[in-house]
């Protein structure tokens, strides 16, 4: 009788582990089904109706220059950078923008965008 009880316990443990593995696989499949735009919306905490209009390689200049990407949505401009493990994200609603103009980098090249 003791041997039978031990076998039953092992069977239950294996079944539980298998069901956990199946749950993990189904969760990862759900994540893979998200489109790139959906992942960006989720990352920047944007409403689901925001459309990605365009994206650009760029650099954010505050105290230091951070290389990254700028994403332009209907109502937001977003920036993401990950350099040497330092991650920076910025979300600016267009309704909060008071000034947007071309600017010069290094005082020479007119290839920057100044957003206030």
CORMOLIN-V28541 format. One record per residue. RES is the residue in one small letter. PHI is phi in degrees with one decimal (none if undefined). BURIAL is I if it has 24 or more other ideal C-beta (glycine too) atoms within 12 Angstrom, else O. Layout:
res=RES phi=PHI burial=BURIAL
res=RES phi=PHI burial=BURIAL
This chain:
res=x phi=none burial=O
res=x phi=-62.4 burial=O
res=x phi=-64.2 burial=O
res=x phi=-63.5 burial=O
res=x phi=-64.0 burial=O
res=x phi=-63.3 burial=O
res=x phi=-63.6 burial=O
res=x phi=-63.8 burial=O
res=x phi=-62.5 burial=O
res=x phi=-63.0 burial=O
res=x phi=-62.5 burial=O
res=x phi=-63.3 burial=O
res=x phi=-61.3 burial=O
res=x phi=-64.5 burial=O
res=x phi=-63.7 burial=O
res=x phi=-64.0 burial=O
res=x phi=-61.6 burial=O
res=x phi=-64.0 burial=O
res=x phi=-68.5 burial=O
res=x phi=-64.5 burial=O
res=x phi=-63.1 burial=O
res=x phi=-63.6 burial=O
res=x phi=-63.0 burial=O
res=x phi=-61.6 burial=O
res=x phi=-64.8 burial=O
res=x phi=-67.6 burial=O
res=x phi=-65.4 burial=O
res=x phi=-68.2 burial=O
res=x phi=-66.1 burial=O
res=x phi=-61.7 burial=O
res=x phi=-64.5 burial=O
res=x phi=-67.9 burial=O
res=x phi=-74.2 burial=O
res=x phi=-67.9 burial=O
res=x phi=-76.1 burial=O
res=x phi=-61.3 burial=O
res=x phi=-64.0 burial=O
res=x phi=-63.1 burial=O
res=x phi=-65.1 burial=O
res=x phi=-64.5 burial=I
res=x phi=-58.8 burial=I
res=x phi=-65.8 burial=O
res=x phi=-62.9 burial=I
res=x phi=-91.3 burial=I
res=x phi=55.6 burial=O
res=x phi=-100.0 burial=I
res=x phi=-62.0 burial=O
res=x phi=-68.3 burial=O
res=x phi=-90.9 burial=O
res=x phi=-70.5 burial=I
res=x phi=-105.2 burial=O
res=x phi=-78.1 burial=I
res=x phi=-88.7 burial=O
res=x phi=-168.0 burial=O
res=x phi=-143.0 burial=O
res=x phi=-140.4 burial=O
res=x phi=-74.7 burial=O
res=x phi=-160.8 burial=I
res=x phi=-138.0 burial=O
res=x phi=-96.3 burial=I
res=x phi=-113.1 burial=O
res=x phi=-124.4 burial=O
res=x phi=-80.3 burial=O
res=x phi=-128.7 burial=O
res=x phi=-93.0 burial=O
res=x phi=-111.3 burial=O
res=x phi=-72.5 burial=O
res=x phi=-174.2 burial=I
res=x phi=-130.2 burial=I
res=x phi=-109.8 burial=I
res=x phi=-113.7 burial=I
res=x phi=-105.9 burial=I
res=x phi=-107.4 burial=I
res=x phi=-55.0 burial=O
res=x phi=-121.2 burial=O
res=x phi=-142.1 burial=I
res=x phi=-117.5 burial=I
res=x phi=-123.7 burial=I
res=x phi=-130.6 burial=I
res=x phi=-137.8 burial=I
res=x phi=-141.9 burial=I
res=x phi=-141.0 burial=O
res=x phi=-123.3 burial=O
res=x phi=51.6 burial=O
res=x phi=83.8 burial=O
res=x phi=-90.8 burial=O
res=x phi=-103.4 burial=O
res=x phi=-136.5 burial=I
res=x phi=-132.5 burial=O
res=x phi=-142.1 burial=I
res=x phi=-128.9 burial=I
res=x phi=-121.3 burial=I
res=x phi=-70.5 burial=O
res=x phi=-60.1 burial=O
res=x phi=-65.4 burial=O
res=x phi=-91.4 burial=O
res=x phi=-78.3 burial=O
res=x phi=-101.8 burial=O
res=x phi=-151.4 burial=O
res=x phi=-142.2 burial=O
res=x phi=-148.0 burial=O
res=x phi=-67.9 burial=O
res=x phi=-138.7 burial=O
res=x phi=-105.4 burial=O
res=x phi=-96.8 burial=O
res=x phi=57.2 burial=O
res=x phi=68.9 burial=O
res=x phi=-122.4 burial=O
res=x phi=-90.0 burial=O
res=x phi=-86.3 burial=O
res=x phi=-130.8 burial=O
res=x phi=-121.7 burial=O
res=x phi=-125.0 burial=I
res=x phi=-100.3 burial=O
res=x phi=-119.7 burial=I
res=x phi=-118.2 burial=O
